[in-house]
Amino acid sequence: QVQLVESGGGLVQAGGSLRLTCAAYGNINIFVAIAWYRQAPGKQRELVATITRGGSTTYADSAKDRFTISRDNIQNTVYLQMNSLRPEDTAVYYCAEYPNRGSWGQGTQVSISS
């Protein structure tokens, strides 16, 4: 079983940027697609972006034009570059297989101050 571990969260001001990292302990290419999800306080977890093994990407409307998902198949890593951050982006961010099969990591906290 390949474990995915998130990192890179933090506290930034609105308008700032963060890059999240999803490191796979094992061969990330066993997953057809990887996604970033997020869960804000009191809300359901939502899909932010996906990337397939071949590099095709999709984004939630809230992430389009601000976030970029990418992957390095040699380094077994998936990234989420987040720019122009807003207070409503505050959430715990998770990376996981897509579609998810019920397995979640610890996530990484992203907090955006206004």
Phi and psi in degrees as GROMACS dihedral restraints (atoms count N, CA, C in turn):
[ dihedral_restraints ]
;  ai    aj    ak    al  type     phi  dphi    fc
    3     4     5     6     1   -94.8    20    10
    4     5     6     7     1   124.7    20    10
    6     7     8     9     1   -92.6    20    10
    7     8     9    10     1   138.5    20    10
    9    10    11    12     1  -110.8    20    10
   10    11    12    13     1   130.4    20    10
   12    13    14    15     1  -125.8    20    10
   13    14    15    16     1   125.1    20    10
   15    16    17    18     1   -92.3    20    10
   16    17    18    19     1   148.7    20    10
   18    19    20    21     1  -156.9    20    10
   19    20    21    22     1   170.1    20    10
   21    22    23    24     1   105.2    20    10
   22    23    24    25     1    -3.4    20    10
   24    25    26    27     1   -70.9    20    10
   25    26    27    28     1   173.5    20    10
   27    28    29    30     1   171.0    20    10
   28    29    30    31     1  -170.9    20    10
   30    31    32    33     1  -109.3    20    10
   31    32    33    34     1   121.4    20    10
   33    34    35    36     1  -135.0    20    10
   34    35    36    37     1   162.1    20    10
   36    37    38    39     1   -80.7    20    10
   37    38    39    40     1   155.1    20    10
   39    40    41    42     1   -54.2    20    10
   40    41    42    43     1   138.5    20    10
   42    43    44    45     1    93.1    20    10
   43    44    45    46     1   -11.5    20    10
   45    46    47    48     1   -82.5    20    10
   46    47    48    49     1  -173.9    20    10
   48    49    50    51     1  -132.7    20    10
   49    50    51    52     1   154.1    20    10
   51    52    53    54     1  -145.0    20    10
   52    53    54    55     1   151.0    20    10
   54    55    56    57     1  -121.2    20    10
   55    56    57    58     1   119.5    20    10
   57    58    59    60     1   -92.7    20    10
   58    59    60    61     1   146.1    20    10
   60    61    62    63     1  -121.3    20    10
   61    62    63    64     1   136.0    20    10
   63    64    65    66     1  -118.8    20    10
   64    65    66    67     1   107.0    20    10
   66    67    68    69     1   -98.9    20    10
   67    68    69    70     1   129.3    20    10
   69    70    71    72     1   -96.2    20    10
   70    71    72    73     1   129.3    20    10
   72    73    74    75     1   -93.7    20    10
   73    74    75    76     1    84.6    20    10
   75    76    77    78     1   134.8    20    10
   76    77    78    79     1  -170.5    20    10
   78    79    80    81     1   -82.2    20    10
   79    80    81    82     1   109.9    20    10
   81    82    83    84     1   -66.5    20    10
   82    83    84    85     1   -18.3    20    10
   84    85    86    87     1   -74.7    20    10
   85    86    87    88     1    -2.8    20    10
   87    88    89    90     1   -70.7    20    10
   88    89    90    91     1   -19.5    20    10
   90    91    92    93     1   -90.1    20    10
   91    92    93    94     1   129.6    20    10
   93    94    95    96     1   -64.8    20    10
   94    95    96    97     1   -38.2    20    10
   96    97    98    99     1  -148.0    20    10
   97    98    99   100     1   150.1    20    10
   99   100   101   102     1  -121.0    20    10
  100   101   102   103     1   145.7    20    10
  102   103   104   105     1  -132.9    20    10
  103   104   105   106     1   154.3    20    10
  105   106   107   108     1  -102.2    20    10
  106   107   108   109     1   134.0    20    10
  108   109   110   111     1  -122.6    20    10
  109   110   111   112     1   166.0    20    10
  111   112   113   114     1  -146.5    20    10
  112   113   114   115     1   153.3    20    10
  114   115   116   117     1  -135.6    20    10
  115   116   117   118     1   114.8    20    10
  117   118   119   120     1   -87.3    20    10
  118   119   120   121     1   157.5    20    10
  120   121   122   123     1   -55.5    20    10
  121   122   123   124     1   128.3    20    10
  123   124   125   126     1    76.9    20    10
  124   125   126   127     1     5.9    20    10
  126   127   128   129     1  -122.3    20    10
  127   128   129   130     1   163.7    20    10
  129   130   131   132     1   -76.1    20    10
  130   131   132   133     1   154.9    20    10
  132   133   134   135     1   -65.9    20    10
  133   134   135   136     1   139.5    20    10
  135   136   137   138     1  -131.2    20    10
  136   137   138   139     1   153.1    20    10
  138   139   140   141     1   -78.7    20    10
  139   140   141   142     1   134.4    20    10
  141   142   143   144     1  -106.0    20    10
  142   143   144   145     1   -49.4    20    10
  144   145   146   147     1  -161.0    20    10
  145   146   147   148     1   153.8    20    10
  147   148   149   150     1  -131.0    20    10
  148   149   150   151     1   156.1    20    10
  150   151   152   153     1  -145.0    20    10
  151   152   153   154     1   131.9    20    10
  153   154   155   156     1   -85.9    20    10
  154   155   156   157     1   172.2    20    10
  156   157   158   159     1   -57.7    20    10
  157   158   159   160     1   -33.3    20    10
  159   160   161   162     1   -87.3    20    10
  160   161   162   163     1    -4.2    20    10
  162   163   164   165     1   101.3    20    10
  163   164   165   166     1     2.7    20    10
  165   166   167   168     1   -72.9    20    10
  166   167   168   169     1   141.6    20    10
  168   169   170   171     1  -125.9    20    10
  169   170   171   172     1   153.3    20    10
  171   172   173   174     1  -137.3    20    10
  172   173   174   175     1   154.9    20    10
  174   175   176   177     1  -136.8    20    10
  175   176   177   178     1   146.0    20    10
  177   178   179   180     1   -67.5    20    10
  178   179   180   181     1   153.9    20    10
  180   181   182   183     1   -56.0    20    10
  181   182   183   184     1   -35.6    20    10
  183   184   185   186     1   -68.8    20    10
  184   185   186   187     1   -18.6    20    10
  186   187   188   189     1  -102.9    20    10
  187   188   189   190     1   -17.1    20    10
  189   190   191   192     1   -58.9    20    10
  190   191   192   193     1   138.9    20    10
  192   193   194   195     1    71.8    20    10
  193   194   195   196     1    -2.5    20    10
  195   196   197   198     1  -121.8    20    10
  196   197   198   199     1   -34.8    20    10
  198   199   200   201     1  -109.4    20    10
  199   200   201   202     1   149.0    20    10
  201   202   203   204     1  -133.6    20    10
  202   203   204   205     1   123.3    20    10
  204   205   206   207     1   -98.2    20    10
  205   206   207   208     1   140.0    20    10
  207   208   209   210     1  -148.8    20    10
  208   209   210   211     1   166.4    20    10
  210   211   212   213     1  -143.5    20    10
  211   212   213   214     1   151.1    20    10
  213   214   215   216     1  -122.2    20    10
  214   215   216   217     1   101.7    20    10
  216   217   218   219     1   -69.9    20    10
  217   218   219   220     1   -21.1    20    10
  219   220   221   222     1   -79.1    20    10
  220   221   222   223     1   -40.8    20    10
  222   223   224   225     1   -84.7    20    10
  223   224   225   226     1    -2.1    20    10
  225   226   227   228     1    54.8    20    10
  226   227   228   229     1    48.0    20    10
  228   229   230   231     1  -137.1    20    10
  229   230   231   232     1   143.7    20    10
  231   232   233   234     1  -120.8    20    10
  232   233   234   235     1   140.5    20    10
  234   235   236   237     1  -118.8    20    10
  235   236   237   238     1   156.3    20    10
  237   238   239   240     1  -133.0    20    10
  238   239   240   241     1   105.4    20    10
  240   241   242   243     1   -86.6    20    10
  241   242   243   244     1   122.1    20    10
  243   244   245   246     1  -118.4    20    10
  244   245   246   247     1   119.8    20    10
  246   247   248   249     1  -117.5    20    10
  247   248   249   250     1   165.8    20    10
  249   250   251   252     1    49.3    20    10
  250   251   252   253     1    48.6    20    10
  252   253   254   255     1   -66.7    20    10
  253   254   255   256     1   146.8    20    10
  255   256   257   258     1  -122.6    20    10
  256   257   258   259     1   156.5    20    10
  258   259   260   261     1   -54.3    20    10
  259   260   261   262     1   -33.2    20    10
  261   262   263   264     1   -72.0    20    10
  262   263   264   265     1    -5.9    20    10
  264   265   266   267     1   -82.5    20    10
  265   266   267   268     1    -6.5    20    10
  267   268   269   270     1   -60.6    20    10
  268   269   270   271     1   123.7    20    10
  270   271   272   273     1  -177.4    20    10
  271   272   273   274     1   170.2    20    10
  273   274   275   276     1   -90.9    20    10
  274   275   276   277     1   128.8    20    10
  276   277   278   279     1  -104.0    20    10
  277   278   279   280     1   134.2    20    10
  279   280   281   282     1  -124.4    20    10
  280   281   282   283     1   144.9    20    10
  282   283   284   285     1  -111.5    20    10
  283   284   285   286     1   146.2    20    10
  285   286   287   288     1  -163.4    20    10
  286   287   288   289     1   166.2    20    10
  288   289   290   291     1   -60.4    20    10
  289   290   291   292     1   148.2    20    10
  291   292   293   294     1  -126.2    20    10
  292   293   294   295     1   128.5    20    10
  294   295   296   297     1   -64.8    20    10
  295   296   297   298     1   148.9    20    10
  297   298   299   300     1   -74.2    20    10
  298   299   300   301     1   144.0    20    10
  300   301   302   303     1  -108.8    20    10
  301   302   303   304     1    19.2    20    10
  303   304   305   306     1    98.3    20    10
  304   305   306   307     1     6.9    20    10
  306   307   308   309     1  -106.1    20    10
  307   308   309   310     1   123.4    20    10
  309   310   311   312     1  -128.7    20    10
  310   311   312   313     1   147.0    20    10
  312   313   314   315     1   -88.7    20    10
  313   314   315   316     1  -163.0    20    10
  315   316   317   318     1   -78.7    20    10
  316   317   318   319     1   -23.9    20    10
  318   319   320   321     1    78.6    20    10
  319   320   321   322     1   173.7    20    10
  321   322   323   324     1  -134.9    20    10
  322   323   324   325     1   133.0    20    10
  324   325   326   327     1   -80.4    20    10
  325   326   327   328     1   129.8    20    10
  327   328   329   330     1  -118.2    20    10
  328   329   330   331     1   123.9    20    10
  330   331   332   333     1  -126.9    20    10
  331   332   333   334     1   127.2    20    10
  333   334   335   336     1  -116.4    20    10
  334   335   336   337     1   122.0    20    10
  336   337   338   339     1   -94.8    20    10
  337   338   339   340     1   146.5    20    10
